[in-house]
């Protein structure tokens, strides 16, 4: 009976993998002309960046290369839950949505501690950009009006977590800076961003950095509370800038 169950489990796993791969192929087949063009431009950008010596891998996944093949990135196996679709995977995989663009699903051990939120832009099966956001100045938790032991315990836990986050935040900024410099070398451009409180006191000073290669753009962008690392292929960067300008032009004018 145990052997039969193992055979059944392997067969189910194989069927799920085949279905996921077919889903990826169907997604590519449904791409419109604009998406096909964006995909081709992204792969061309990657070729230019590689020729310039740029490292295109982000957390082990290469920008500008088809991800659906077994040699690059496996397709995620989707599992339906009570709250919707989810991914059953212990390794990084390509999550192909049936009703929208694909995205890279990162394994928990694939990301450094400072990469708190990671989003991707995928055109068809090609990763074109990665955005990493993390708290440089952690926000204070909401005050809890507690009258029970359980509530007071929760409030104390939130307070301690916030204190730990405050101590960890400067280390996260330093780690991000060091890893970016180690990967991309000396920045093409850099400047010190200064953020002040309402009464004019300096809250933080942080170095913003930018690297430019043929076909690739990398930036460390600082904010009042959150910092962002953006790694994107040039054609996608231009496309997003064009769309942002179109939205700006479409706004009502004075």
Secondary structure as UniProt FT lines:
FT   HELIX           2..29
FT   HELIX           33..51
FT   TURN            52..53
FT   STRAND          57..58
FT   TURN            59..60
FT   STRAND          61..62
FT   TURN            63..64
FT   TURN            70..72
FT   STRAND          78..81
FT   TURN            82..83
FT   STRAND          84..87
FT   STRAND          93..95
FT   TURN            98..99
FT   STRAND          103..105
FT   HELIX           108..110
FT   TURN            113..114
FT   STRAND          117..123
FT   TURN            124..125
FT   STRAND          126..135
FT   HELIX           149..184
FT   STRAND          189..196
FT   TURN            198..199
FT   STRAND          202..213
FT   TURN            214..215
FT   STRAND          216..221
FT   STRAND          226..233
FT   HELIX           234..250
//
